[in-house]
Amino acid sequence: MGIVKINDELHEEIRKASSVMVRSINAQAEYWIKMGMLAEANPSMTFSELIREQMKQADVDLDLRKVIGG
């Protein structure tokens, strides 16, 4: 584990976003870093496509009809 130096303004935005997304500040920063890396590695994919692909790789059932019984 390492320490990443970020400016105070970005830290404040991470703090605010983490409260909305119900993540720790570190988890929010890790999420944004991961999504940024994925976006740079896959420039033709939209955010939704990146998330969908990550869900598939984690074997998450995206058919909500099955999940909520609809």
N, CA, C and O atoms as a GROMACS GRO file, in nm:
protein
  280
    1MET      N    1   0.085  -0.117   0.000
    1MET     CA    2   0.000   0.000   0.000
    1MET      C    3   0.090   0.123   0.000
    1MET      O    4   0.192   0.127   0.068
    2GLY      N    5   0.049   0.221  -0.076
    2GLY     CA    6   0.128   0.342  -0.086
    2GLY      C    7   0.044   0.464  -0.057
    2GLY      O    8  -0.076   0.455  -0.034
    3ILE      N    9   0.110   0.577  -0.060
    3ILE     CA   10   0.042   0.704  -0.038
    3ILE      C   11   0.044   0.780  -0.169
    3ILE      O   12   0.148   0.790  -0.235
    4VAL      N   13  -0.070   0.834  -0.207
    4VAL     CA   14  -0.080   0.914  -0.328
    4VAL      C   15  -0.105   1.059  -0.286
    4VAL      O   16  -0.196   1.086  -0.207
    5LYS      N   17  -0.025   1.149  -0.336
    5LYS     CA   18  -0.040   1.291  -0.304
    5LYS      C   19  -0.136   1.354  -0.404
    5LYS      O   20  -0.112   1.349  -0.525
    6ILE      N   21  -0.244   1.412  -0.353
    6ILE     CA   22  -0.338   1.485  -0.438
    6ILE      C   23  -0.360   1.622  -0.376
    6ILE      O   24  -0.336   1.643  -0.257
    7ASN      N   25  -0.406   1.716  -0.458
    7ASN     CA   26  -0.427   1.850  -0.404
    7ASN      C   27  -0.553   1.856  -0.319
    7ASN      O   28  -0.638   1.768  -0.326
    8ASP      N   29  -0.563   1.960  -0.239
    8ASP     CA   30  -0.673   1.973  -0.144
    8ASP      C   31  -0.810   1.981  -0.211
    8ASP      O   32  -0.908   1.927  -0.160
    9GLU      N   33  -0.816   2.047  -0.327
    9GLU     CA   34  -0.944   2.061  -0.396
    9GLU      C   35  -0.996   1.925  -0.445
    9GLU      O   36  -1.114   1.894  -0.431
   10LEU      N   37  -0.905   1.844  -0.501
   10LEU     CA   38  -0.946   1.711  -0.547
   10LEU      C   39  -0.985   1.624  -0.428
   10LEU      O   40  -1.082   1.548  -0.436
   11HIS      N   41  -0.912   1.634  -0.319
   11HIS     CA   42  -0.945   1.556  -0.200
   11HIS      C   43  -1.086   1.591  -0.151
   11HIS      O   44  -1.162   1.503  -0.110
   12GLU      N   45  -1.120   1.718  -0.154
   12GLU     CA   46  -1.253   1.761  -0.112
   12GLU      C   47  -1.361   1.704  -0.203
   12GLU      O   48  -1.466   1.661  -0.156
   13GLU      N   49  -1.336   1.702  -0.334
   13GLU     CA   50  -1.434   1.644  -0.428
   13GLU      C   51  -1.448   1.494  -0.404
   13GLU      O   52  -1.559   1.441  -0.411
   14ILE      N   53  -1.339   1.427  -0.376
   14ILE     CA   54  -1.344   1.283  -0.345
   14ILE      C   55  -1.425   1.261  -0.217
   14ILE      O   56  -1.508   1.170  -0.210
   15ARG      N   57  -1.401   1.345  -0.117
   15ARG     CA   58  -1.473   1.333   0.010
   15ARG      C   59  -1.624   1.349  -0.012
   15ARG      O   60  -1.703   1.270   0.040
   16LYS      N   61  -1.663   1.450  -0.089
   16LYS     CA   62  -1.806   1.473  -0.115
   16LYS      C   63  -1.866   1.357  -0.194
   16LYS      O   64  -1.974   1.309  -0.160
   17ALA      N   65  -1.796   1.313  -0.298
   17ALA     CA   66  -1.847   1.202  -0.379
   17ALA      C   67  -1.857   1.074  -0.298
   17ALA      O   68  -1.950   0.995  -0.316
   18SER      N   69  -1.761   1.052  -0.208
   18SER     CA   70  -1.763   0.929  -0.130
   18SER      C   71  -1.886   0.922  -0.040
   18SER      O   72  -1.938   0.813  -0.015
   19SER      N   73  -1.932   1.036   0.010
   19SER     CA   74  -2.051   1.034   0.095
   19SER      C   75  -2.176   1.002   0.013
   19SER      O   76  -2.267   0.934   0.061
   20VAL      N   77  -2.181   1.049  -0.109
   20VAL     CA   78  -2.295   1.021  -0.198
   20VAL      C   79  -2.295   0.874  -0.240
   20VAL      O   80  -2.399   0.809  -0.244
   21MET      N   81  -2.176   0.822  -0.272
   21MET     CA   82  -2.164   0.686  -0.324
   21MET      C   83  -2.150   0.580  -0.214
   21MET      O   84  -2.135   0.462  -0.244
   22VAL      N   85  -2.155   0.623  -0.089
   22VAL     CA   86  -2.145   0.534   0.028
   22VAL      C   87  -2.017   0.450   0.020
   22VAL      O   88  -2.019   0.328   0.035
   23ARG      N   89  -1.909   0.520  -0.004
   23ARG     CA   90  -1.776   0.458  -0.006
   23ARG      C   91  -1.686   0.537   0.087
   23ARG      O   92  -1.713   0.653   0.118
   24SER      N   93  -1.579   0.473   0.132
   24SER     CA   94  -1.478   0.549   0.205
   24SER      C   95  -1.409   0.643   0.105
   24SER      O   96  -1.422   0.626  -0.016
   25ILE      N   97  -1.338   0.741   0.157
   25ILE     CA   98  -1.264   0.831   0.070
   25ILE      C   99  -1.163   0.752  -0.013
   25ILE      O  100  -1.150   0.776  -0.134
   26ASN      N  101  -1.093   0.660   0.050
   26ASN     CA  102  -0.996   0.578  -0.024
   26ASN      C  103  -1.064   0.493  -0.130
   26ASN      O  104  -1.013   0.482  -0.242
   27ALA      N  105  -1.177   0.432  -0.097
   27ALA     CA  106  -1.248   0.348  -0.194
   27ALA      C  107  -1.296   0.431  -0.313
   27ALA      O  108  -1.292   0.384  -0.426
   28GLN      N  109  -1.341   0.555  -0.286
   28GLN     CA  110  -1.386   0.642  -0.396
   28GLN      C  111  -1.268   0.676  -0.486
   28GLN      O  112  -1.281   0.673  -0.608
   29ALA      N  113  -1.155   0.710  -0.427
   29ALA     CA  114  -1.036   0.741  -0.507
   29ALA      C  115  -0.992   0.620  -0.588
   29ALA      O  116  -0.959   0.633  -0.706
   30GLU      N  117  -0.993   0.502  -0.527
   30GLU     CA  118  -0.956   0.379  -0.599
   30GLU      C  119  -1.051   0.354  -0.716
   30GLU      O  120  -1.008   0.314  -0.824
   31TYR      N  121  -1.180   0.376  -0.693
   31TYR     CA  122  -1.280   0.356  -0.799
   31TYR      C  123  -1.253   0.450  -0.916
   31TYR      O  124  -1.253   0.407  -1.032
   32TRP      N  125  -1.231   0.578  -0.887
   32TRP     CA  126  -1.204   0.674  -0.994
   32TRP      C  127  -1.074   0.641  -1.067
   32TRP      O  128  -1.066   0.655  -1.189
   33ILE      N  129  -0.973   0.597  -0.995
   33ILE     CA  130  -0.848   0.558  -1.058
   33ILE      C  131  -0.870   0.438  -1.150
   33ILE      O  132  -0.824   0.438  -1.265
   34LYS      N  133  -0.941   0.338  -1.100
   34LYS     CA  134  -0.967   0.218  -1.181
   34LYS      C  135  -1.046   0.254  -1.306
   34LYS      O  136  -1.012   0.209  -1.416
   35MET      N  137  -1.152   0.334  -1.291
   35MET     CA  138  -1.234   0.370  -1.407
   35MET      C  139  -1.154   0.455  -1.506
   35MET      O  140  -1.172   0.441  -1.627
   36GLY      N  141  -1.067   0.540  -1.456
   36GLY     CA  142  -0.982   0.619  -1.545
   36GLY      C  143  -0.887   0.531  -1.624
   36GLY      O  144  -0.867   0.551  -1.744
   37MET      N  145  -0.829   0.433  -1.557
   37MET     CA  146  -0.739   0.339  -1.626
   37MET      C  147  -0.815   0.260  -1.732
   37MET      O  148  -0.766   0.242  -1.844
   38LEU      N  149  -0.935   0.213  -1.696
   38LEU     CA  150  -1.015   0.137  -1.792
   38LEU      C  151  -1.054   0.224  -1.911
   38LEU      O  152  -1.052   0.178  -2.025
   39ALA      N  153  -1.090   0.350  -1.885
   39ALA     CA  154  -1.130   0.441  -1.993
   39ALA      C  155  -1.012   0.468  -2.087
   39ALA      O  156  -1.030   0.472  -2.208
   40GLU      N  157  -0.893   0.486  -2.031
   40GLU     CA  158  -0.775   0.509  -2.116
   40GLU      C  159  -0.739   0.385  -2.196
   40GLU      O  160  -0.696   0.396  -2.311
   41ALA      N  161  -0.758   0.269  -2.138
   41ALA     CA  162  -0.725   0.144  -2.207
   41ALA      C  163  -0.830   0.104  -2.311
   41ALA      O  164  -0.802   0.027  -2.402
   42ASN      N  165  -0.952   0.158  -2.296
   42ASN     CA  166  -1.063   0.123  -2.385
   42ASN      C  167  -1.135   0.250  -2.431
   42ASN      O  168  -1.251   0.271  -2.395
   43PRO      N  169  -1.069   0.335  -2.508
   43PRO     CA  170  -1.126   0.466  -2.542
   43PRO      C  171  -1.254   0.461  -2.624
   43PRO      O  172  -1.328   0.560  -2.629
   44SER      N  173  -1.283   0.349  -2.687
   44SER     CA  174  -1.405   0.342  -2.768
   44SER      C  175  -1.527   0.299  -2.685
   44SER      O  176  -1.639   0.301  -2.736
   45MET      N  177  -1.507   0.260  -2.559
   45MET     CA  178  -1.618   0.214  -2.476
   45MET      C  179  -1.674   0.330  -2.393
   45MET      O  180  -1.600   0.416  -2.346
   46THR      N  181  -1.806   0.330  -2.376
   46THR     CA  182  -1.870   0.428  -2.290
   46THR      C  183  -1.854   0.384  -2.144
   46THR      O  184  -1.815   0.271  -2.115
   47PHE      N  185  -1.885   0.476  -2.053
   47PHE     CA  186  -1.881   0.443  -1.910
   47PHE      C  187  -1.973   0.324  -1.880
   47PHE      O  188  -1.934   0.231  -1.809
   48SER      N  189  -2.093   0.327  -1.935
   48SER     CA  190  -2.189   0.216  -1.912
   48SER      C  191  -2.134   0.084  -1.964
   48SER      O  192  -2.151  -0.020  -1.900
   49GLU      N  193  -2.069   0.086  -2.078
   49GLU     CA  194  -2.010  -0.037  -2.133
   49GLU      C  195  -1.897  -0.088  -2.043
   49GLU      O  196  -1.884  -0.208  -2.022
   50LEU      N  197  -1.817   0.003  -1.992
   50LEU     CA  198  -1.709  -0.037  -1.901
   50LEU      C  199  -1.766  -0.102  -1.776
   50LEU      O  200  -1.717  -0.206  -1.732
   51ILE      N  201  -1.869  -0.041  -1.718
   51ILE     CA  202  -1.931  -0.097  -1.598
   51ILE      C  203  -1.993  -0.233  -1.628
   51ILE      O  204  -1.976  -0.328  -1.552
   52ARG      N  205  -2.065  -0.242  -1.739
   52ARG     CA  206  -2.128  -0.369  -1.776
   52ARG      C  207  -2.023  -0.479  -1.791
   52ARG      O  208  -2.045  -0.592  -1.747
   53GLU      N  209  -1.911  -0.448  -1.853
   53GLU     CA  210  -1.804  -0.546  -1.871
   53GLU      C  211  -1.745  -0.588  -1.737
   53GLU      O  212  -1.716  -0.705  -1.716
   54GLN      N  213  -1.726  -0.493  -1.647
   54GLN     CA  214  -1.674  -0.526  -1.514
   54GLN      C  215  -1.772  -0.614  -1.438
   54GLN      O  216  -1.731  -0.706  -1.367
   55MET      N  217  -1.901  -0.586  -1.451
   55MET     CA  218  -2.003  -0.670  -1.386
   55MET      C  219  -2.001  -0.812  -1.442
   55MET      O  220  -2.010  -0.909  -1.366
   56LYS      N  221  -1.988  -0.824  -1.573
   56LYS     CA  222  -1.979  -0.957  -1.634
   56LYS      C  223  -1.858  -1.033  -1.582
   56LYS      O  224  -1.868  -1.151  -1.549
   57GLN      N  225  -1.744  -0.965  -1.574
   57GLN     CA  226  -1.622  -1.030  -1.526
   57GLN      C  227  -1.636  -1.074  -1.380
   57GLN      O  228  -1.571  -1.170  -1.338
   58ALA      N  229  -1.719  -1.004  -1.303
   58ALA     CA  230  -1.743  -1.040  -1.164
   58ALA      C  231  -1.858  -1.140  -1.151
   58ALA      O  232  -1.896  -1.177  -1.040
   59ASP      N  233  -1.914  -1.182  -1.264
   59ASP     CA  234  -2.024  -1.278  -1.269
   59ASP      C  235  -2.149  -1.227  -1.197
   59ASP      O  236  -2.217  -1.302  -1.127
   60VAL      N  237  -2.179  -1.097  -1.216
   60VAL     CA  238  -2.299  -1.036  -1.160
   60VAL      C  239  -2.412  -1.055  -1.260
   60VAL      O  240  -2.396  -1.023  -1.378
   61ASP      N  241  -2.527  -1.107  -1.214
   61ASP     CA  242  -2.642  -1.127  -1.300
   61ASP      C  243  -2.709  -0.991  -1.323
   61ASP      O  244  -2.765  -0.934  -1.229
   62LEU      N  245  -2.703  -0.940  -1.444
   62LEU     CA  246  -2.758  -0.809  -1.476
   62LEU      C  247  -2.904  -0.812  -1.520
   62LEU      O  248  -2.960  -0.709  -1.555
   63ASP      N  249  -2.966  -0.930  -1.518
   63ASP     CA  250  -3.107  -0.941  -1.554
   63ASP      C  251  -3.190  -0.911  -1.430
   63ASP      O  252  -3.214  -1.000  -1.349
   64LEU      N  253  -3.234  -0.787  -1.416
   64LEU     CA  254  -3.308  -0.746  -1.296
   64LEU      C  255  -3.440  -0.819  -1.281
   64LEU      O  256  -3.492  -0.830  -1.170
   65ARG      N  257  -3.495  -0.868  -1.390
   65ARG     CA  258  -3.621  -0.942  -1.378
   65ARG      C  259  -3.602  -1.064  -1.291
   65ARG      O  260  -3.691  -1.101  -1.215
   66LYS      N  261  -3.486  -1.128  -1.302
   66LYS     CA  262  -3.456  -1.244  -1.218
   66LYS      C  263  -3.435  -1.202  -1.073
   66LYS      O  264  -3.478  -1.270  -0.980
   67VAL      N  265  -3.368  -1.090  -1.055
   67VAL     CA  266  -3.330  -1.046  -0.921
   67VAL      C  267  -3.449  -0.998  -0.841
   67VAL      O  268  -3.462  -1.030  -0.722
   68ILE      N  269  -3.539  -0.920  -0.906
   68ILE     CA  270  -3.653  -0.865  -0.833
   68ILE      C  271  -3.782  -0.942  -0.857
   68ILE      O  272  -3.888  -0.903  -0.807
   69GLY      N  273  -3.774  -1.050  -0.932
   69GLY     CA  274  -3.891  -1.136  -0.951
   69GLY      C  275  -3.995  -1.082  -1.044
   69GLY      O  276  -4.114  -1.108  -1.027
   70GLY      N  277  -3.953  -1.004  -1.144
   70GLY     CA  278  -4.048  -0.943  -1.237
   70GLY      C  279  -4.070  -1.018  -1.362
   70GLY      O  280  -4.148  -0.975  -1.447
   0.00000   0.00000   0.00000
